[in-house]
Amino acid sequence: MKRKSHNQPAPLTPLRIFFAILGGLILTVAGGCTIILGLPGLAYGEWQAVLLYGGVPIASGASVLWLALRWRRGENDGAPEMMGNPND
């Protein structure tokens, strides 16, 4: 089935659904642990440690989730490309 426009989102395949769930779980667990375990560190002015140990997993989970939802396979070459027309 061909899409009529590049502006329409690509259908989610089972692999993309798996990575979207995985990214969401990483994001949720890392964010929750950062809030629960990092708040005492913020009171002592150790925000760099909280950002290091909490920010990296949150950023990686968010990037996995974003990539799972926004990237699609190319029609001709099979290389990943961003959705949408770059000339818009």
C-alpha positions as CSV (number, residue, x, y, z in Angstrom):
1,M,0.0,0.0,0.0
2,K,1.5,3.3,-1.1
3,R,1.1,6.5,0.9
4,K,-0.3,9.4,-1.0
5,S,1.8,12.1,0.8
6,H,5.1,12.4,2.6
7,N,3.3,14.3,5.4
8,Q,1.3,11.2,6.4
9,P,3.0,9.2,9.3
10,A,4.4,5.8,8.4
11,P,2.6,2.8,9.8
12,L,4.0,1.4,12.9
13,T,5.5,-2.1,12.3
14,P,5.9,-4.6,15.2
15,L,9.6,-3.7,15.5
16,R,8.9,0.0,15.7
17,I,6.2,-0.7,18.3
18,F,8.7,-2.7,20.3
19,F,11.3,0.1,20.3
20,A,8.6,2.7,21.1
21,I,7.6,0.7,24.2
22,L,11.2,0.1,25.1
23,G,12.0,3.8,24.8
24,G,8.9,4.7,26.9
25,L,9.9,2.2,29.6
26,I,13.4,3.6,29.7
27,L,12.1,7.1,29.9
28,T,9.6,6.3,32.6
29,V,11.9,4.2,34.8
30,A,14.9,6.6,34.5
31,G,12.7,9.7,35.1
32,G,11.0,8.1,38.1
33,C,14.3,6.9,39.7
34,T,15.8,10.3,39.1
35,I,12.9,12.1,40.8
36,I,12.9,9.6,43.8
37,L,16.6,9.2,44.3
38,G,17.8,12.6,43.0
39,L,15.8,15.0,45.1
40,P,18.0,14.5,48.2
41,G,21.0,15.3,46.1
42,L,19.5,18.5,44.8
43,A,19.1,19.7,48.4
44,Y,22.8,19.4,48.9
45,G,23.7,21.2,45.7
46,E,24.8,18.1,43.7
47,W,22.7,18.8,40.7
48,Q,25.6,17.8,38.3
49,A,25.5,14.2,39.7
50,V,21.7,14.1,39.4
51,L,21.9,15.4,35.8
52,L,24.7,12.9,34.9
53,Y,23.0,9.8,36.4
54,G,19.5,10.8,35.5
55,G,19.8,12.9,32.4
56,V,21.7,10.4,30.3
57,P,19.2,7.6,30.6
58,I,16.3,10.0,30.2
59,A,17.9,11.4,27.0
60,S,18.6,8.0,25.6
61,G,15.1,6.7,26.3
62,A,13.6,9.8,24.7
63,S,15.8,9.4,21.7
64,V,14.8,5.8,21.3
65,L,11.2,6.7,21.6
66,W,11.5,9.6,19.1
67,L,13.4,7.5,16.6
68,A,10.8,4.7,16.8
69,L,8.0,7.1,16.2
70,R,9.5,9.4,13.6
71,W,11.9,7.5,11.3
72,R,10.8,5.4,8.4
73,R,12.5,3.3,5.8
74,G,13.3,4.8,2.4
75,E,11.3,3.7,-0.5
76,N,14.2,3.0,-2.9
77,D,17.4,2.6,-1.0
78,G,16.4,1.2,2.4
79,A,18.3,3.9,4.2
80,P,16.6,5.6,7.1
81,E,15.3,9.1,6.4
82,M,13.3,11.6,8.3
83,M,9.6,11.8,7.6
84,G,8.3,14.7,5.6
85,N,9.6,16.7,2.7
86,P,12.9,18.5,3.3
87,N,11.9,21.2,0.8
88,D,8.8,22.3,2.8
